[in-house]
Amino acid sequence: MRAKVTIVGVAALALVMAAIALAVRAGPEQEERPEKASSPQITTTQSSTTTTLSAETAGRQLARTDRLEREQPLSQWLPHDTPRYKIDYHVAADGTLDLTIILYAILNSERQLPQYEAQLRQYKAEALEFIRSHGGDPAALRTEYKPPEAARL
């Protein structure tokens, strides 16, 4: 009985290996090619998503990015994640940065509230110093804090 199980197991393994070998020989599936446009195109691929932009559209997006980096130098350094905090952003309609600062302070019980608030103060100060050191003015930026109680500290 044991010999039959082993033979069946080896046969199943051989089938799996043969299927893998066929898949490797076949190569990746052919992607559909976009129809040719009259203007030059730029194609970017990110994981399984393909985006095709005309050269004009790509140029406008690059110009916006360049302007953002020129007007908001902090954006070149974001998002920024450390073990104590994370700073993320999005660009508002008026072209300014809206920041979200997430502080990773830990509160397990009510008895730890003083230590928790001390951690929030310290981590917030570190995040604000990072912003200042990379060309940002924390007072001039709209900032959301998580947890929200960090805003009042």
C-alpha positions in Angstrom: 0.0 0.0 0.0 2.8 2.4 0.9 4.5 1.8 -2.5 1.3 2.7 -4.3 0.9 6.0 -2.4 4.6 6.9 -3.1 4.1 6.2 -6.9 0.9 8.2 -7.0 2.7 11.1 -5.1 5.7 11.0 -7.5 3.3 10.9 -10.5 1.4 14.0 -9.2 4.7 15.8 -8.6 5.8 15.0 -12.2 2.6 16.4 -13.6 3.0 19.7 -11.6 6.6 20.0 -12.8 5.6 19.4 -16.4 2.9 22.1 -16.1 5.4 24.6 -14.7 7.8 23.8 -17.5 5.1 24.4 -20.1 4.2 27.7 -18.5 7.8 28.8 -18.4 8.4 27.9 -22.1 5.2 29.7 -23.1 6.5 33.0 -21.5 4.3 35.8 -20.3 1.0 36.4 -21.9 1.1 38.9 -24.7 -0.3 42.3 -23.7 -2.7 44.1 -26.0 -0.9 46.9 -27.7 -2.7 50.2 -27.8 -3.7 51.5 -31.2 -1.1 53.9 -32.8 -1.9 57.5 -32.2 -0.8 60.4 -34.4 1.3 61.9 -31.6 4.2 60.1 -29.8 3.2 58.2 -26.7 4.7 57.3 -23.4 3.7 54.0 -21.8 4.4 53.3 -18.1 3.7 49.9 -16.6 3.2 49.4 -12.9 2.6 45.9 -11.7 -0.3 44.7 -13.9 -1.6 48.1 -14.8 -0.6 49.8 -18.1 -1.2 53.5 -18.6 -0.6 55.2 -22.0 -0.2 58.9 -22.1 0.3 61.2 -25.1 3.6 63.1 -25.0 1.6 66.3 -24.5 -0.3 64.9 -21.4 2.9 63.4 -20.0 4.6 66.8 -20.4 1.8 68.6 -18.6 2.0 66.1 -15.7 5.8 66.5 -15.5 5.4 70.3 -15.5 2.9 70.1 -12.6 5.3 67.8 -10.6 8.2 70.2 -11.3 6.1 73.2 -10.2 4.9 71.3 -7.0 8.5 70.4 -6.1 9.7 74.0 -6.8 6.8 75.6 -4.8 6.6 72.9 -2.1 10.1 71.4 -1.7 8.8 69.3 1.2 6.8 67.2 -1.3 10.1 65.6 -2.6 10.6 64.0 0.8 7.0 62.7 1.4 5.6 60.3 2.3 8.0 59.8 5.2 7.7 56.9 7.6 9.6 56.2 10.8 9.0 53.9 13.7 7.6 56.9 15.6 5.5 58.7 13.1 4.4 58.9 9.4 3.9 62.0 7.4 1.7 61.7 4.3 0.2 64.4 2.0 -2.1 65.2 -0.8 -2.1 68.3 -3.0 -5.1 70.5 -2.4 -7.0 72.1 -5.3 -5.2 75.4 -4.6 -1.8 73.7 -5.0 -0.8 73.6 -1.4 0.1 70.5 0.6 -2.4 69.0 3.1 -0.4 66.9 5.6 -1.5 63.9 7.7 0.8 63.2 10.6 0.2 59.8 12.2 1.9 59.4 15.6 2.6 55.9 16.7 2.4 56.5 20.5 1.1 53.5 22.5 -1.7 53.6 25.1 -2.6 50.3 26.7 -4.3 51.4 29.8 -5.5 54.6 31.5 -2.6 54.5 33.9 -0.2 55.0 30.9 -1.9 58.3 29.9 1.0 60.5 31.1 3.6 58.5 29.2 1.3 58.3 26.1 0.9 62.1 26.1 4.7 62.5 26.5 5.2 60.2 23.5 2.7 62.1 21.5 4.6 65.4 22.3 8.0 63.9 21.5 6.9 62.2 18.2 5.0 65.3 17.1 8.1 67.5 17.8 10.2 65.1 15.7 7.7 65.1 12.8 7.5 68.9 12.9 11.3 69.1 12.9 11.5 66.9 9.9 9.1 69.2 8.1 11.1 72.3 9.0 14.4 70.6 8.0 13.1 69.8 4.6 11.8 73.3 3.6 8.3 73.2 5.1 6.7 75.6 7.5 4.4 73.7 9.8 2.4 76.9 10.7 1.6 77.5 7.0 0.5 73.9 6.2 -2.9 72.4 6.8 -2.2 69.4 9.1 -4.4 66.6 10.3 -3.1 64.6 13.3 -3.9 61.0 14.1 -4.7 60.5 16.8 -6.6 63.8 16.9 -5.6 64.6 20.5 -2.1 65.3 19.2 -3.3 68.5 17.6 -3.8 70.1 21.0 -0.4 69.2 22.5 
